[in-house]
Amino acid sequence: MEEIAQVYARSLFEVAKEQDKLDVVREQLGQFAEALDGSHDLTTFFFAPYFSTEEKEQGLGKLLDGVDPVVENFLQLLIENHRMPAIFRLRRAYEVLWEHENKLLPVTITSAVALDETTVKSIGDAIGKQTGQQIELTSTVDPDVLGGLIVRVGNSILDASIRNRLENLRRSVAHT
């Protein structure tokens, strides 16, 4: 299912890029996926084999009002090929492509206490300068960190928390 989502997401991305509609497609695909995620009835209707392709296409037509033709045609293609259950993975794959295209790097800073905005921004600016990418910065609070920071940059994690140091100390004492 993951490979199918990748192939469909790449195809949608290429068409959207060709027509200069990357942002519109991203937004509308996200809205459709969120509508499905928020409604058990919609999910059942579009995912279950009990309804015919024609019924699903008619339902899609009633649901989509003012949607870009690229998105509408793409969703119809998913219905025709019985690939609608891949919509959530497909959305995630499209997001990754979109972030890469926009050189957007997700960065999450986790600390034991809330950090002031200037500290968070300076950390994000330093990471942006080093990577040469635009940073999508979020800051979270987790009291279990105890102190220090955990910085997640894309798929990499820098754990400079006291909790991590204590855990490493515990492991080294247990091994001796």
C-alpha positions in Angstrom: 0.0 0.0 0.0 2.9 2.3 0.8 4.4 1.9 -2.7 1.1 2.5 -4.3 0.7 5.7 -2.3 4.2 6.9 -3.4 3.5 6.3 -7.1 0.1 8.1 -7.0 1.5 10.9 -4.9 4.4 11.4 -7.2 2.0 11.5 -10.2 -0.3 14.0 -8.6 2.7 16.1 -7.5 4.1 16.2 -11.1 0.8 17.2 -12.6 0.3 19.9 -9.9 3.8 21.2 -10.4 3.3 21.3 -14.2 0.1 23.4 -13.7 1.7 25.5 -10.9 -1.0 24.3 -8.4 1.2 22.6 -5.8 -0.3 24.6 -2.9 -3.9 24.4 -4.1 -3.7 20.7 -4.5 -2.0 20.3 -1.2 -4.7 22.2 0.6 -7.6 20.5 -1.1 -6.2 17.0 -0.8 -5.7 17.7 2.9 -9.2 19.0 3.3 -10.6 15.9 1.6 -8.5 13.6 3.7 -9.5 15.4 6.9 -13.2 15.2 5.9 -12.8 11.4 5.4 -10.9 11.1 8.7 -13.6 13.0 10.6 -16.5 11.1 9.2 -17.0 7.3 9.7 -19.9 7.4 7.2 -17.7 9.0 4.5 -14.9 6.6 5.1 -17.2 3.6 4.9 -18.8 4.9 1.7 -15.5 5.5 -0.1 -13.5 2.5 1.2 -16.1 -0.3 1.4 -16.6 -2.5 -1.7 -20.4 -2.5 -1.0 -20.9 0.6 -3.1 -20.3 0.6 -6.9 -17.7 2.9 -8.6 -20.6 4.8 -10.1 -22.2 5.4 -6.7 -18.9 6.6 -5.3 -18.3 8.9 -8.3 -21.7 10.4 -7.9 -21.1 10.9 -4.1 -17.8 12.5 -4.9 -19.4 14.9 -7.3 -21.9 16.0 -4.6 -19.2 16.3 -2.0 -16.8 18.4 -4.1 -17.9 21.9 -4.8 -15.4 24.4 -6.3 -12.6 21.9 -6.1 -9.7 22.3 -8.6 -10.1 20.0 -11.6 -6.7 18.4 -10.9 -7.9 17.2 -7.4 -11.3 16.2 -8.7 -9.9 14.1 -11.5 -7.3 12.6 -9.2 -9.9 11.5 -6.7 -12.1 10.0 -9.5 -9.0 8.1 -10.6 -8.6 6.7 -7.1 -12.2 5.6 -7.1 -12.0 4.0 -10.5 -8.8 2.1 -9.6 -10.2 1.2 -6.1 -7.3 3.0 -4.4 -9.2 5.3 -2.2 -8.0 3.5 1.0 -4.5 4.7 0.2 -5.6 8.4 0.5 -4.1 9.0 4.0 -0.7 7.5 3.0 -0.9 9.3 -0.3 -1.5 12.6 1.5 1.6 12.1 3.7 3.7 11.2 0.6 2.5 14.3 -1.2 3.3 16.4 1.9 6.9 15.1 1.9 7.3 15.9 -1.8 5.8 19.4 -1.2 8.1 20.0 1.8 11.1 18.9 -0.3 10.1 21.1 -3.2 9.7 24.1 -0.9 12.9 23.2 0.9 10.9 23.1 4.1 12.5 21.2 6.9 10.4 20.3 9.9 12.1 21.1 13.2 10.6 20.2 16.6 12.2 21.5 19.8 11.1 19.7 23.0 12.0 21.0 26.4 10.9 20.5 30.0 9.6 24.1 30.3 8.2 26.5 27.8 11.0 28.3 25.9 10.7 32.0 25.1 10.1 32.8 21.4 13.5 34.4 20.8 15.3 31.2 22.0 13.2 29.0 19.8 13.6 31.3 16.8 17.4 31.5 17.3 17.7 27.7 17.4 15.6 27.5 14.2 17.6 30.2 12.5 20.9 28.4 13.3 19.5 25.1 11.9 18.2 26.9 8.8 21.6 28.5 8.2 23.4 25.2 8.5 21.0 23.3 6.3 20.2 26.0 3.8 16.5 25.2 4.0 13.5 27.0 5.2 12.5 25.8 8.7 9.0 24.8 9.8 9.5 25.2 13.6 7.4 23.9 16.4 8.1 23.9 20.1 6.7 21.4 22.6 6.9 21.0 26.3 7.5 17.6 27.9 8.1 17.6 31.7 9.7 14.1 31.4 12.7 15.6 29.6 13.7 17.0 33.1 16.0 19.6 31.5 18.0 20.3 28.3 16.5 19.9 24.9 15.5 17.3 22.3 15.8 18.7 18.8 14.2 16.8 15.9 15.4 17.9 12.5 13.6 16.0 9.7 14.3 12.4 10.6 17.3 13.1 12.9 17.1 13.5 16.6 19.6 15.3 18.9 18.8 14.4 22.4 20.6 16.7 24.9 18.1 16.1 27.6 18.9 15.3 31.2 16.6 12.3 31.0 18.8 10.9 28.2 22.0 11.5 30.2 20.6 9.8 33.2 19.5 6.9 31.1 22.9 6.6 29.6 24.5 6.7 33.1 22.1 4.0 34.3 23.0 1.8 31.4 26.8 2.2 31.9 26.5 1.5 35.6 24.3 -1.6 34.9 27.0 -3.0 32.5 29.9 -2.7 34.9 
